[in-house]
Amino acid sequence: MSVHKDLIKHAANQNKTYQVFQELDQQRERYIEQAVELCKQGLPFSTDKINQVTNRMNKINLRFVPTMKFVTGEMVQDYVQSLTKQQ
C-alpha cells in the first residue's frame, strides 16, 4: 500500500512541476510576442526576459519536457522579416 501512496505522491509532484513548466512556457511566449511587436515597429527590444524564463524552464527536471532554446535578437529579427515576406 505504501508503494501505491508513493506513486500517487510522485505523480502529483510531477503534475505540479509540469503546471509550473506550462505557466513559464506561456510567460515565455508573451515575452516573445512583445519582442516581435517591438521589432515590427522598429523599436529597440531585448531577449533578456525571454531567456531568463527559458533558463528557469530548462532547470525543470522532467523527462517529458523539451529543452528550450535561448532566443537571440537576430532570431527575432529573422522571424519578423519572414512575416513581412509572407505578406
Steps between C-alpha positions, in 0.01 A plus 500: 500500500785743575639448148162601363500815716857579395401469134202728550719754679763481225238547228351797685843661534572447131164650410568805716844541340349465154243770581786733594668416169177580312466835676861587418442397139204737474703780657786432256259519205366836623854637523576373151183665366600828666847486345352422158257791524776742598719372218216543249471863606875553465534561873778363721425167666676255725495124532618509863159422655440225245829335585456538875176305473666253261772440755242428771316262265818312418570445870175309540588135522230307320584243234205584280559875463731628227804717553412846379732701276628837604380783277730755340413841361596372158246218530224753573608718208512200265152398608361850443663509156344166412158640595541796267607272215182295541277803454 
